[in-house]
Amino acid sequence: MNVEAQVIQIIAEQALLEPSDVSRDQTLEDLGIDSLGLVESIFAIEEAFDITVPFNANNPGESAFDISTVGSIIAAVEQLVKDQT
């Protein structure tokens, strides 16, 4: 499974949706994911890819990790995975 498919799967699970119902241009808010769901998604992404996500749950707007859309999350995870190798 590629990075995009895995990230979408994780986000879909948090939103209680099918992966096919999640698109790159949606926000987490569009999907009904609240701040706790976001943090749980970040933990799941870290575990799935064995990476550390630079995200501050107390100040999400100041984080280096772009959570503005599903696509931006995918791009950020792809970069973190690439940087790890």
C-alpha positions as CSV (number, residue, x, y, z in Angstrom):
1,M,0.0,0.0,0.0
2,N,1.4,3.4,-0.9
3,V,1.6,6.4,1.4
4,E,-1.4,8.1,0.0
5,A,-3.6,5.0,0.4
6,Q,-2.4,4.4,3.9
7,V,-3.0,8.0,5.0
8,I,-6.4,8.0,3.5
9,Q,-7.2,4.7,5.2
10,I,-6.1,6.1,8.6
11,I,-8.1,9.3,8.1
12,A,-11.2,7.4,6.9
13,E,-11.0,5.2,10.0
14,Q,-11.0,8.3,12.3
15,A,-13.9,9.8,10.3
16,L,-15.8,6.5,10.4
17,L,-16.0,6.6,6.6
18,E,-14.9,4.4,3.7
19,P,-11.6,5.4,2.1
20,S,-13.5,6.0,-1.2
21,D,-15.4,8.8,0.7
22,V,-12.2,10.7,1.4
23,S,-10.7,13.0,-1.2
24,R,-7.4,15.0,-1.2
25,D,-9.2,18.4,-1.2
26,Q,-11.2,17.8,1.9
27,T,-10.3,19.2,5.3
28,L,-10.4,17.2,8.5
29,E,-13.3,19.4,9.6
30,D,-15.2,18.5,6.4
31,L,-14.8,14.9,7.4
32,G,-16.0,15.5,11.0
33,I,-12.6,14.9,12.6
34,D,-12.2,17.0,15.8
35,S,-8.9,17.8,17.6
36,L,-8.8,14.5,19.4
37,G,-9.4,12.6,16.2
38,L,-6.6,14.7,14.6
39,V,-4.2,13.7,17.4
40,E,-5.2,10.0,17.1
41,S,-4.7,10.2,13.3
42,I,-1.2,11.7,13.9
43,F,-0.3,8.9,16.3
44,A,-1.6,6.3,13.8
45,I,0.4,7.9,11.0
46,E,3.6,7.9,13.1
47,E,3.1,4.2,13.9
48,A,2.2,3.2,10.4
49,F,5.3,4.9,8.8
50,D,7.7,4.7,11.8
51,I,8.2,8.5,11.6
52,T,7.9,11.4,14.0
53,V,5.4,14.0,12.9
54,P,6.4,17.6,13.9
55,F,3.0,18.5,15.2
56,N,2.1,20.5,18.3
57,A,-1.4,19.7,19.4
58,N,-1.5,22.7,21.7
59,N,-0.7,25.1,18.8
60,P,-1.7,23.3,15.5
61,G,-1.4,26.5,13.5
62,E,2.3,26.8,14.5
63,S,3.3,23.3,13.5
64,A,5.6,22.6,10.6
65,F,3.1,19.8,9.6
66,D,0.4,21.1,7.2
67,I,-3.0,19.7,8.2
68,S,-5.1,22.1,6.0
69,T,-6.3,19.3,3.7
70,V,-6.0,15.5,3.3
71,G,-3.7,16.2,0.3
72,S,-1.4,18.4,2.4
73,I,-1.2,15.7,5.1
74,I,-0.3,13.1,2.4
75,A,2.4,15.4,0.9
76,A,3.8,16.1,4.4
77,V,3.9,12.4,5.3
78,E,5.5,11.5,1.9
79,Q,8.2,14.1,2.6
80,L,8.8,12.8,6.1
81,V,9.1,9.2,4.8
82,K,11.5,10.4,2.0
83,D,13.6,12.3,4.5
84,Q,13.9,9.2,6.6
85,T,15.5,7.1,3.9
